[in-house]
Amino acid sequence: MTQSNSSARPVALVTGARRGIGRASCAALAARGYDVLGCDIEEAGAAETGAAVAAAGGRFGFLVADLSDPGAIALLLDWAWAESGGIEALVSNAGVGAMRRGDLLDLTLASWDRAMDVNARAAFLVAQGVARRMVAADAPRRGMRGMAFVSSVNASMASPDRTEYSASKAAVAMVAKCFALRLAEEGIPVYDIRPGVIRTDMTAGVAARYETRIAEGLSPIRRWGEAEDVATAIAGLITGVIPFSTGDAFHVDGGLHLHQL
């Protein structure tokens, strides 16, 4: 799927765009006036994302890209600029969970490296490449500019049965802060979005466990979070609903992060 290489509307790049929070973010940004470029490790589901973007009034382009490969990230950035004439917004959403939940004493190097490569290193490299182009003198400014990194409530709440995931999301949270400091002078706000228990394919395998824990009061708001809950926060922040803010961590978790005695 492609779109033309020029757009009168601002353009957002969304990683991990073919389903879940990524798809919902694409649609939410389209509804707020953006055309959208998306990428993911495979194409299955991308057509549905494109349909959601079109229904919200935007145009959509998609590229298959394995973000664990720095070379693929370079190709993604070249493609994105060629397709759109520039990027005003980035939603760094692509991520993976633990290969297997369990005792951290059994955590494998392969699972650790996979989480760090996709969740942390790729998030940094994509944002670095986008930021370099966004600050250039000839970068387009067709609308509000901004970046949102999707980390997790696990950026601050430890889950020993998926240590690699928790550690990688803590890294993403710090990457967001560093970009916020660097890009503030450029007028580009940066946000750390911290979802809690969200109903997505990633949580499908442990849905029964979470159903019970939510009913027992895991979070003060006793329901599943939905991808649209997260996307609403992302689209609102990028389009300036809280203009005097950057570098903040926004929890979309039903209050899960609150400590209660």
C-alpha positions in Angstrom: 0.0 0.0 0.0 1.4 3.4 -0.9 0.3 7.0 -1.0 1.6 9.8 -3.2 4.9 11.6 -2.2 3.2 14.8 -1.2 0.6 15.7 1.3 -1.2 18.9 2.2 -1.9 17.4 5.6 0.7 16.7 8.3 2.0 13.2 8.2 2.6 10.8 11.2 4.8 7.7 11.2 3.5 4.9 13.4 5.5 1.8 14.1 3.8 -1.4 14.9 0.8 -0.1 12.9 -1.0 -3.3 11.7 -3.0 -4.0 14.9 -3.8 -3.0 18.5 -2.5 0.3 19.8 -0.8 1.0 16.5 -3.9 0.7 14.4 -6.0 2.7 16.9 -3.3 5.4 16.9 -3.3 5.6 13.1 -7.1 6.1 13.1 -7.0 8.6 15.9 -4.4 10.7 14.2 -6.2 10.6 10.9 -9.3 11.8 12.7 -7.3 14.8 13.9 -6.1 15.8 10.4 -3.0 13.6 9.7 -2.1 11.3 6.9 -0.4 8.2 8.2 2.5 6.0 7.3 2.8 2.7 9.2 5.2 -0.1 9.4 5.2 -3.6 11.0 7.1 -6.8 10.8 4.5 -8.3 8.5 1.6 -7.1 6.4 -1.3 -9.1 7.9 -3.7 -6.6 9.3 -2.3 -3.6 7.5 -5.3 -3.4 5.1 -7.6 -3.2 8.1 -5.5 -0.3 9.5 -5.7 1.4 6.1 -9.4 1.1 6.1 -9.6 2.6 9.6 -7.5 5.5 8.5 -9.6 6.1 5.4 -12.8 6.0 7.4 -11.3 8.7 9.6 -10.5 10.9 6.6 -6.8 10.2 6.1 -4.5 8.5 3.6 -2.3 5.5 4.6 0.9 4.0 3.4 2.5 0.9 4.8 5.9 -0.8 4.6 7.0 -4.2 6.0 10.0 -3.5 8.2 11.9 -5.6 10.8 13.0 -2.9 13.3 15.4 -5.3 15.0 17.6 -4.6 11.9 19.2 -1.2 11.8 19.5 -1.5 8.1 15.7 -1.9 7.8 15.2 1.2 9.9 17.4 3.3 7.5 15.3 2.0 4.6 12.1 2.8 6.5 13.1 6.4 7.0 14.1 6.9 3.4 10.8 5.4 2.3 8.8 7.6 4.7 10.3 10.8 3.5 9.9 9.8 -0.2 6.3 8.8 0.4 5.2 11.9 2.3 7.7 14.7 1.7 8.4 14.7 5.4 7.1 13.7 8.8 5.5 15.9 11.5 4.8 13.2 14.1 6.2 9.9 15.3 4.4 7.3 17.3 7.0 4.8 18.4 4.8 1.8 19.2 6.4 -1.3 17.8 7.3 -3.8 20.6 7.5 -7.4 21.6 6.8 -9.2 24.9 8.9 -11.9 26.6 9.4 -15.0 24.6 8.3 -16.9 27.6 7.1 -15.7 31.0 8.7 -17.4 33.9 11.5 -17.4 36.5 14.0 -14.7 35.7 16.8 -17.2 36.6 15.8 -19.0 33.4 15.6 -15.9 31.2 17.5 -16.6 28.0 19.9 -14.3 26.2 17.8 -14.6 23.1 14.7 -13.3 24.8 16.7 -10.5 26.5 18.3 -9.4 23.2 15.0 -9.5 21.3 13.3 -7.3 23.8 16.1 -4.8 23.9 16.7 -4.8 20.1 13.0 -4.1 19.3 11.7 -2.3 22.3 14.6 0.0 23.1 17.3 0.1 20.4 14.8 0.4 17.5 12.8 3.0 19.4 15.9 5.1 19.7 17.1 4.6 16.2 13.8 5.4 14.6 13.4 8.5 16.7 16.9 9.6 16.1 16.5 9.3 12.3 13.2 11.1 12.4 14.5 13.8 14.6 17.5 14.5 12.5 15.2 15.2 9.5 12.6 17.1 11.5 15.1 19.7 12.7 16.4 20.3 9.2 15.8 23.8 7.8 13.7 22.4 4.9 11.5 20.0 7.0 7.8 20.5 6.4 5.6 22.1 9.1 2.1 21.3 7.8 0.7 20.9 11.3 1.5 20.1 15.0 4.8 18.3 15.5 5.5 15.8 18.2 6.7 12.3 19.3 5.1 9.7 21.5 6.9 6.7 22.8 4.7 3.8 23.9 6.5 2.3 26.9 4.4 0.6 29.6 3.4 0.7 33.2 6.3 -1.8 33.5 8.6 1.2 33.0 8.2 1.6 36.7 6.4 -1.5 37.9 8.6 -4.6 38.0 7.4 -7.9 36.6 10.0 -10.5 37.4 8.3 -13.1 35.2 9.2 -10.9 32.2 12.2 -9.0 33.3 13.5 -8.3 29.8 10.2 -6.6 28.9 10.2 -4.5 32.0 13.9 -3.5 31.5 13.3 -2.6 27.9 10.3 -0.4 28.7 12.3 1.4 31.4 14.9 2.1 28.7 12.2 3.5 26.4 11.0 5.8 29.1 14.5 7.3 29.5 14.9 7.6 25.7 11.7 9.6 25.7 13.0 12.0 28.4 16.3 12.5 26.5 14.5 13.3 23.3 12.2 15.7 25.1 15.2 17.6 26.4 16.9 17.7 23.0 13.9 18.6 20.9 12.2 21.2 23.2 14.2 24.0 21.7 12.9 22.9 18.3 9.3 23.2 19.4 8.8 19.4 19.2 7.2 18.0 22.4 7.9 14.3 23.3 5.8 12.1 25.5 6.1 8.7 27.3 2.8 6.8 27.1 2.5 4.1 29.7 -0.4 1.6 29.0 -1.5 -0.8 31.6 -3.5 -3.9 31.0 -4.8 -3.3 27.5 -6.9 -5.8 25.5 -4.5 -6.6 22.5 -3.0 -9.6 20.9 -0.1 -9.3 23.2 -2.3 -9.9 26.3 -4.5 -12.5 24.7 -2.5 -15.4 26.0 -3.0 -14.3 29.6 -6.5 -12.8 29.2 -8.1 -15.3 31.7 -5.6 -14.4 34.4 -6.1 -10.7 33.9 -9.9 -11.0 33.9 -9.7 -12.5 37.4 -7.2 -9.9 38.6 -9.1 -7.0 37.2 -12.3 -8.2 38.9 -10.3 -8.5 42.2 -9.2 -4.8 41.9 -5.9 -5.0 40.0 -6.5 -1.4 39.0 -8.9 1.1 40.6 -10.8 1.4 37.4 -12.0 -2.2 37.1 -12.0 -2.9 33.4 -9.7 -3.8 30.6 -8.0 -0.9 28.8 -8.7 -0.7 25.1 -6.4 0.2 22.3 -8.5 3.3 21.7 -7.9 4.5 25.2 -4.2 4.7 24.5 -4.7 6.1 21.0 -6.9 8.9 22.3 -4.1 10.0 24.7 -1.4 9.8 21.9 -3.4 11.8 19.4 -4.5 14.4 21.9 -0.9 15.0 23.1 0.6 15.2 19.7 -2.0 17.6 18.5 -1.4 19.9 21.5 -4.2 19.4 24.0 -1.6 20.0 26.8 0.7 22.6 25.0 3.0 23.5 28.0 4.3 20.0 28.5 7.1 17.8 27.3 8.9 14.7 28.7 6.0 13.7 30.8 4.9 10.1 31.4 1.2 9.7 30.8 -0.4 6.6 32.4 -3.3 5.0 30.5 -3.8 2.2 33.0 -6.9 2.7 35.0 -4.8 3.8 38.0 -2.7 0.6 38.1 0.4 2.6 38.8 -1.0 4.1 42.0 0.4 2.7 45.2 -2.2 2.0 47.9 -1.7 1.2 51.5 
